Amino acid sequence: METYDVVVAGAGIGGISAAVAAARAGARTLLLESADAVGGTGVHSPLALVCLWYSDKTGLVVNAGLTHEFFPQTLGTPVGSICSYDPADLAARYRSAIAAEPLLTLRTGAPVVAAACSGRRVSSLRLGGAAGGTASREVAGAVVVDGTADGHLAALAGCGFDLGRDGDGRLQPCTLTFIVEGIDFAALGLPSDGISTWAHFHTLQRALDPVYQRAKAEGRLDCPREDVLCFPLPDGRRILFNQTRVLGVDPTDPVSLERGLAEGRRQMESFMAAMRAHPGLARARAIPSPRLGVREGRRIHGEHLLTAEECMAEARFADMVAACGYPVDIHSPTGAGTRLEHIPGSGYYHIPYRCLVARDRDNLLMGSRCISATHEAHASYRVMPPVSAIGQAAGVAAALAARRAGAVRAVDAKEIRSVLRSQGQFVEGDE
């Protein structure tokens, strides 16, 4: 059996941030990814937009550290411009960050298929073979970090979790994003070299939305989304549409995900057929993302349950290890409509270490959006900058806990914050 100080499952932005942070804090770290390539949602189901890494009330940067390394444009995008990213560039930055750490080992094509527990500890993980068939093998870590978006590792380890909103268990809809090329921007009343500002974005939306609404009213387009939503890639000429809305997908069920992907493609094709009625899109072509974008999965039970009320009250915690300034953003689980509530006052809230500590295990941390929270709170911190901050905090905490025989509750948040500060991350509170 291979043994490490820290084992991280999932190589999206949360898991990568956790693994890189743990290695930089001196831990021999193994990063596992079930797919053949790293990247997670940001690469394989991209949005293009870098969602808020700062308070929109004061401009205070609350997600720094690895967020700035993965998205260097967050350090220099002019006010009024759209801060977007190219998924291929993001994937390259992920690979570079991983390769630069001598204490970090990456295994792709290595899904975690079982977790063995001894008492309250996760004692080992069994990995499935890659497609085509490497034999399964076992690995162990003094601390394990669930860096998957849907809490896959923690669920295998027998941890309690919530899935969906209270009452009916419905989850936010999934989206198949797609890039559209060959747009005639002049026909849309935009500069011929594409769009780069929010003023351009609103012009584009005003041009396309009437065509969209008319097609829906005439029954030529069947998509639950209420309006047109799209963002430019950094070149300004390729536009990524966040347009499809796929309801009723259970991200923990592979069959449900496959059906959702097929429905997303159907909605994309229906959208493009209708929107080609506008001269600006008459010759455009759509390139679908390779995976269905999932907004919500399992939320693992932790030592503290973060609530929307705490988010909207600008919560400050003594064991703060991360922060978030993104609004509570809920795409309706039942159809049209989006609830967007900005954080008032200072414009951000704290995420406490207790939300990262698995209630049911002693050496397991959550390092992605699967932390302990309600459906509504999850709808705020689920975007990439705060997820990166969560992952970075989990990785630092895991490295510190590995020196204490994996006892994650023996690590003080003050110590975590001290290391996070040395890694360039924003934190508040005493050291």
C-alpha positions as CSV (number, residue, x, y, z in Angstrom):
1,M,0.0,0.0,0.0
2,E,1.3,3.5,-0.9
3,T,1.2,5.9,2.1
4,Y,1.3,9.7,2.1
5,D,0.9,12.4,4.7
6,V,-2.2,13.8,2.8
7,V,-4.3,12.2,0.1
8,V,-6.7,14.5,-1.9
9,A,-9.5,13.1,-4.1
10,G,-10.7,15.3,-7.0
11,A,-8.6,17.5,-9.3
12,G,-10.9,20.4,-9.8
13,I,-10.1,23.8,-8.4
14,G,-10.9,22.8,-4.8
15,G,-8.8,19.6,-4.9
16,I,-5.9,21.1,-6.8
17,S,-5.8,24.0,-4.4
18,A,-5.8,21.6,-1.4
19,A,-3.1,19.4,-2.9
20,V,-0.8,22.3,-3.9
21,A,-1.3,24.0,-0.5
22,A,-0.6,20.8,1.4
23,A,2.6,20.2,-0.5
24,R,3.8,23.8,0.0
25,A,3.2,23.3,3.7
26,G,5.6,20.4,3.7
27,A,3.3,17.3,3.4
28,R,3.9,14.4,1.0
29,T,0.7,14.6,-0.9
30,L,-1.1,12.4,-3.4
31,L,-3.7,14.0,-5.7
32,L,-6.3,11.6,-7.3
33,E,-8.5,12.3,-10.3
34,S,-10.9,9.9,-11.8
35,A,-10.8,11.4,-15.3
36,D,-7.8,11.3,-17.6
37,A,-7.1,15.0,-17.1
38,V,-7.3,17.5,-14.3
39,G,-9.5,20.6,-14.4
40,G,-13.0,19.9,-13.0
41,T,-15.9,22.1,-13.8
42,G,-13.8,25.2,-14.6
43,V,-12.1,23.4,-17.5
44,H,-14.6,20.7,-18.7
45,S,-17.8,22.6,-18.1
46,P,-16.5,26.2,-18.2
47,L,-18.3,29.4,-17.5
48,A,-15.6,31.8,-18.9
49,L,-16.5,34.4,-16.2
50,V,-14.3,34.6,-13.1
51,C,-17.0,35.2,-10.5
52,L,-16.4,37.6,-7.7
53,W,-13.2,37.2,-5.8
54,Y,-13.7,40.5,-4.0
55,S,-16.4,42.4,-2.1
56,D,-18.6,44.2,-4.6
57,K,-19.3,46.8,-1.8
58,T,-15.8,47.8,-0.9
59,G,-13.5,46.2,-3.5
60,L,-11.7,44.3,-0.7
61,V,-10.0,41.1,-2.2
62,V,-11.3,38.2,-0.1
63,N,-10.0,35.3,-2.4
64,A,-6.3,35.8,-3.1
65,G,-3.6,33.1,-2.8
66,L,-4.0,30.4,-5.4
67,T,-7.0,32.2,-6.9
68,H,-4.5,34.8,-8.2
69,E,-2.1,32.2,-9.5
70,F,-4.8,30.4,-11.5
71,F,-6.5,33.6,-12.6
72,P,-3.7,36.2,-12.9
73,Q,-6.1,38.5,-14.7
74,T,-7.8,39.1,-11.4
75,L,-4.8,41.3,-10.5
76,G,-5.1,43.6,-13.5
77,T,-8.6,43.6,-15.1
78,P,-9.7,47.3,-15.4
79,V,-12.9,48.4,-13.6
80,G,-15.8,48.0,-16.0
81,S,-14.2,45.2,-18.0
82,I,-15.4,41.6,-17.9
83,C,-12.8,39.3,-16.1
84,S,-12.9,36.1,-18.1
85,Y,-10.7,33.1,-18.7
86,D,-9.9,30.6,-21.4
87,P,-10.4,27.0,-20.2
88,A,-7.3,25.7,-22.0
89,D,-5.2,28.4,-20.3
90,L,-6.7,27.5,-16.9
91,A,-5.9,23.8,-17.5
92,A,-2.3,24.7,-18.3
93,R,-2.0,26.7,-15.1
94,Y,-3.3,23.8,-13.1
95,R,-0.8,21.4,-14.6
96,S,2.1,23.9,-14.0
97,A,1.2,24.4,-10.4
98,I,1.0,20.7,-9.7
99,A,4.2,19.9,-11.6
100,A,6.1,22.6,-9.6
101,E,5.6,20.9,-6.3
102,P,8.2,18.1,-5.6
103,L,6.2,16.7,-2.7
104,L,3.0,16.4,-4.8
105,T,2.2,13.2,-6.8
106,L,-0.7,13.3,-9.3
107,R,-2.6,10.2,-10.4
108,T,-5.2,10.6,-13.2
109,G,-7.5,7.8,-14.3
110,A,-7.7,6.8,-10.6
111,P,-11.2,6.9,-9.3
112,V,-11.8,6.2,-5.6
113,V,-14.1,3.3,-5.5
114,A,-14.1,2.4,-1.8
115,A,-13.0,3.8,1.5
116,A,-12.0,1.6,4.4
117,C,-12.4,2.9,7.9
118,S,-11.0,1.8,11.2
119,G,-13.1,3.3,14.0
120,R,-13.6,6.9,13.2
121,R,-10.6,7.1,10.8
122,V,-10.4,6.6,7.1
123,S,-7.6,4.0,7.0
124,S,-7.2,3.5,3.2
125,L,-8.8,4.2,-0.2
126,R,-9.2,1.7,-3.0
127,L,-8.7,3.0,-6.5
128,G,-10.3,1.6,-9.6
129,G,-8.3,1.0,-12.7
130,A,-8.3,3.4,-15.6
131,A,-10.6,2.6,-18.5
132,G,-9.0,-0.3,-20.3
133,G,-7.9,-1.8,-17.1
134,T,-5.1,-1.2,-14.7
135,A,-5.6,-3.4,-11.6
136,S,-7.1,-1.7,-8.6
137,R,-4.8,-0.6,-5.8
138,E,-4.8,0.9,-2.3
139,V,-3.4,4.1,-0.9
140,A,-3.5,5.7,2.6
141,G,-2.9,9.1,4.1
142,A,-2.6,10.4,7.6
143,V,-5.3,12.9,6.5
144,V,-7.6,12.6,3.5
145,V,-9.3,15.5,1.8
146,D,-12.5,15.3,-0.2
147,G,-11.8,17.8,-3.0
148,T,-14.6,16.5,-5.2
149,A,-17.5,18.7,-6.0
150,D,-20.2,16.3,-4.8
151,G,-18.5,14.8,-1.7
152,H,-17.9,11.5,-3.3
153,L,-15.0,10.4,-1.0
154,A,-16.8,11.4,2.2
155,A,-19.9,9.5,1.2
156,L,-17.9,6.4,0.5
157,A,-16.4,6.8,4.0
158,G,-19.8,6.7,5.5
159,C,-20.2,10.4,6.3
160,G,-23.7,11.8,6.7
161,F,-24.7,14.4,4.0
162,D,-27.6,16.4,2.6
163,L,-28.6,16.6,-1.0
164,G,-30.9,19.2,-2.4
165,R,-33.0,21.8,-0.6
166,D,-35.1,21.2,2.5
167,G,-38.6,20.0,1.9
168,D,-38.4,18.4,-1.5
169,G,-34.7,17.6,-2.0
170,R,-34.6,19.4,-5.4
171,L,-31.2,20.6,-6.6
172,Q,-30.2,23.6,-8.7
173,P,-30.4,22.7,-12.4
174,C,-27.4,21.6,-14.4
175,T,-26.2,23.5,-17.5
176,L,-24.4,22.4,-20.6
177,T,-22.4,25.4,-21.5
178,F,-21.3,25.9,-25.1
179,I,-18.9,28.2,-27.0
180,V,-20.3,30.0,-30.1
181,E,-17.9,31.1,-32.9
182,G,-18.5,32.9,-36.1
183,I,-20.6,35.7,-34.6
184,D,-21.2,38.9,-36.7
185,F,-20.7,41.5,-34.0
186,A,-21.4,44.5,-36.2
187,A,-24.9,43.1,-36.9
188,L,-25.4,43.1,-33.2
189,G,-24.4,46.7,-32.8
190,L,-21.1,45.8,-31.3
191,P,-17.4,46.5,-32.2
192,S,-16.3,44.1,-35.0
193,D,-13.4,42.8,-32.8
194,G,-15.8,41.5,-30.2
195,I,-16.8,42.4,-26.6
196,S,-14.8,43.1,-23.5
197,T,-16.9,45.4,-21.3
198,W,-20.1,45.1,-19.3
199,A,-21.6,47.7,-21.6
200,H,-20.9,45.4,-24.5
201,F,-22.5,42.5,-22.6
202,H,-25.7,44.4,-22.1
203,T,-25.8,45.5,-25.7
204,L,-25.4,41.8,-26.8
205,Q,-28.1,40.7,-24.3
206,R,-30.6,43.4,-25.5
207,A,-30.0,42.3,-29.1
208,L,-30.5,38.6,-28.5
209,D,-33.2,38.5,-25.8
210,P,-36.2,39.6,-27.9
211,V,-35.3,36.8,-30.5
212,Y,-35.1,34.3,-27.6
213,Q,-38.4,35.4,-26.0
214,R,-40.2,35.4,-29.4
215,A,-39.0,31.8,-30.1
216,K,-40.2,30.6,-26.7
217,A,-43.6,32.3,-27.1
218,E,-44.1,30.7,-30.5
219,G,-43.1,27.3,-29.2
220,R,-40.0,27.0,-31.4
221,L,-37.7,26.7,-28.4
222,D,-38.1,24.7,-25.3
223,C,-35.7,25.9,-22.6
224,P,-36.6,26.8,-19.0
225,R,-34.1,29.6,-18.7
226,E,-35.8,33.0,-18.5
227,D,-33.3,35.0,-20.6
228,V,-30.1,34.9,-22.6
229,L,-27.0,34.5,-20.5
230,C,-23.5,34.5,-22.0
231,F,-20.0,35.8,-21.4
232,P,-17.0,36.4,-23.7
233,L,-13.8,34.4,-23.6
234,P,-10.7,36.6,-23.3
235,D,-10.3,37.0,-27.0
236,G,-13.7,38.8,-27.1
237,R,-14.8,36.9,-30.2
238,R,-15.8,33.5,-28.8
239,I,-18.9,33.7,-26.6
240,L,-19.6,31.1,-24.0
241,F,-23.4,30.6,-23.4
242,N,-24.6,29.5,-20.0
243,Q,-28.0,29.0,-21.6
244,T,-29.4,25.5,-21.1
245,R,-31.2,24.6,-17.9
246,V,-31.5,20.9,-17.2
247,L,-33.8,20.0,-14.4
248,G,-34.0,16.9,-12.2
249,V,-30.4,15.7,-12.5
250,D,-28.9,13.7,-9.6
251,P,-25.1,14.3,-9.9
252,T,-24.5,11.2,-7.8
253,D,-26.1,9.0,-10.4
254,P,-24.1,8.4,-13.6
255,V,-27.2,7.5,-15.6
256,S,-28.9,10.7,-14.5
257,L,-25.8,12.7,-15.6
258,E,-25.8,11.0,-19.1
259,R,-29.5,11.8,-19.6
260,G,-28.9,15.4,-18.5
261,L,-26.0,15.7,-21.0
262,A,-28.3,14.5,-23.8
263,E,-31.0,17.0,-22.7
264,G,-28.4,19.8,-22.6
265,R,-27.3,19.1,-26.1
266,R,-31.0,19.1,-27.3
267,Q,-31.6,22.5,-25.7
268,M,-28.4,23.9,-27.2
269,E,-29.4,22.8,-30.7
270,S,-32.9,24.2,-30.2
271,F,-31.5,27.5,-29.0
272,M,-29.0,27.8,-31.9
273,A,-31.7,27.0,-34.5
274,A,-34.0,29.7,-33.1
275,M,-31.2,32.3,-32.6
276,R,-29.9,32.0,-36.2
277,A,-32.9,34.1,-37.1
278,H,-30.8,37.1,-36.0
279,P,-28.2,38.1,-38.6
280,G,-25.5,38.3,-36.0
281,L,-25.8,34.5,-35.4
282,A,-26.9,33.4,-38.9
283,R,-23.6,31.7,-39.6
284,A,-22.5,31.0,-36.0
285,R,-21.6,27.5,-34.8
286,A,-21.8,26.0,-31.3
287,I,-19.2,23.8,-29.6
288,P,-20.7,22.0,-26.5
289,S,-18.6,21.5,-23.4
290,P,-17.5,17.9,-22.9
291,R,-19.3,17.6,-19.6
292,L,-22.6,18.7,-18.0
293,G,-22.0,21.6,-15.6
294,V,-23.3,20.6,-12.1
295,R,-24.2,23.4,-9.7
296,E,-24.9,21.3,-6.6
297,G,-24.1,18.0,-5.1
298,R,-23.7,16.5,-1.7
299,R,-23.1,18.7,1.3
300,I,-21.2,16.7,3.9
301,H,-22.2,17.0,7.6
302,G,-19.5,18.9,9.4
303,E,-18.9,20.5,12.8
304,H,-20.8,23.6,11.8
305,L,-23.6,24.2,9.3
306,L,-23.2,27.4,7.4
307,T,-26.6,29.0,6.7
308,A,-27.8,31.7,4.3
309,E,-28.7,33.8,7.3
310,E,-25.1,33.8,8.4
311,C,-24.0,34.7,4.9
312,M,-26.4,37.6,4.6
313,A,-25.4,38.7,8.2
314,E,-21.7,39.0,7.1
315,A,-20.8,36.3,9.6
316,R,-17.5,36.6,11.3
317,F,-16.1,33.4,13.0
318,A,-13.2,32.9,15.4
319,D,-12.1,29.9,13.4
320,M,-12.3,31.7,10.0
321,V,-10.1,30.1,7.3
322,A,-11.8,31.4,4.1
323,A,-14.2,34.1,2.9
324,C,-16.7,34.6,0.2
325,G,-18.1,37.8,-1.5
326,Y,-20.3,36.1,-4.1
327,P,-24.1,36.5,-3.9
328,V,-26.5,33.8,-3.0
329,D,-27.3,32.7,-6.5
330,I,-30.0,30.1,-6.9
331,H,-31.1,29.0,-10.3
332,S,-34.7,27.7,-9.8
333,P,-34.8,23.9,-9.3
334,T,-38.2,23.8,-10.9
335,G,-37.9,25.9,-14.0
336,A,-37.5,29.6,-14.9
337,G,-36.2,32.2,-12.5
338,T,-33.0,33.0,-10.7
339,R,-32.6,34.4,-7.2
340,L,-29.6,36.7,-6.8
341,E,-29.0,38.3,-3.4
342,H,-25.8,40.3,-2.8
343,I,-24.1,40.1,0.5
344,P,-24.9,43.4,2.3
345,G,-22.7,45.7,4.4
346,S,-19.1,44.7,4.0
347,G,-20.1,42.5,1.1
348,Y,-18.5,39.3,2.3
349,Y,-18.6,36.6,5.1
350,H,-16.3,34.2,6.8
351,I,-16.3,30.4,6.3
352,P,-15.2,28.6,9.5
353,Y,-12.8,25.7,9.8
354,R,-15.6,23.7,11.4
355,C,-17.4,23.5,8.1
356,L,-14.4,21.7,6.6
357,V,-14.2,19.1,9.4
358,A,-16.2,16.0,8.7
359,R,-18.5,15.3,11.7
360,D,-18.3,11.5,11.3
361,R,-14.6,11.0,10.8
362,D,-11.4,12.2,12.6
363,N,-9.0,12.5,9.7
364,L,-11.2,13.7,6.9
365,L,-11.6,17.3,5.7
366,M,-13.7,18.7,2.9
367,G,-11.8,20.9,0.4
368,S,-14.4,21.8,-2.2
369,R,-18.0,23.0,-2.4
370,C,-19.0,19.9,-0.5
371,I,-18.4,21.6,2.9
372,S,-21.1,21.6,5.6
373,A,-23.8,24.2,4.6
374,T,-27.4,24.6,3.7
375,H,-28.7,24.6,0.1
376,E,-28.9,28.4,0.1
377,A,-25.5,29.0,1.6
378,H,-24.0,26.6,-0.9
379,A,-25.5,28.7,-3.7
380,S,-23.1,31.5,-2.7
381,Y,-19.7,29.9,-2.1
382,R,-20.0,27.3,-4.9
383,V,-18.1,29.4,-7.5
384,M,-14.4,29.0,-8.2
385,P,-12.6,31.8,-6.2
386,P,-14.2,30.8,-2.8
387,V,-13.9,27.1,-3.6
388,S,-10.2,27.6,-4.3
389,A,-9.9,29.4,-0.9
390,I,-11.7,26.5,0.8
391,G,-9.4,24.0,-0.9
392,Q,-6.3,26.0,0.1
393,A,-7.4,26.1,3.7
394,A,-8.2,22.4,3.7
395,G,-4.8,21.6,2.3
396,V,-2.9,23.7,4.9
397,A,-5.0,22.2,7.7
398,A,-4.4,18.7,6.4
399,A,-0.6,19.2,6.3
400,L,-0.7,20.5,9.9
401,A,-2.9,17.7,11.0
402,A,-0.6,15.1,9.4
403,R,2.0,16.1,12.0
404,R,-0.5,15.3,14.7
405,A,-1.2,11.7,13.5
406,G,-4.0,13.0,11.3
407,A,-6.1,14.6,14.1
408,V,-7.8,17.3,12.2
409,R,-9.6,18.7,15.3
410,A,-6.3,19.2,17.0
411,V,-5.3,21.9,14.5
412,D,-6.1,25.5,15.6
413,A,-7.5,27.9,13.1
414,K,-4.9,30.5,14.1
415,E,-2.2,28.1,12.9
416,I,-4.0,27.5,9.7
417,R,-4.4,31.3,9.1
418,S,-0.7,31.9,9.8
419,V,0.3,29.5,7.0
420,L,-2.4,30.8,4.7
421,R,-1.0,34.3,5.1
422,S,2.4,33.0,4.2
423,Q,0.9,31.6,1.0
424,G,-0.7,34.9,0.1
425,Q,-4.3,34.1,1.0
426,F,-6.7,36.6,2.6
427,V,-7.6,35.7,6.2
428,E,-8.9,37.7,9.2
429,G,-8.3,37.0,12.9
430,D,-5.6,36.4,15.4
431,E,-2.6,34.2,14.7
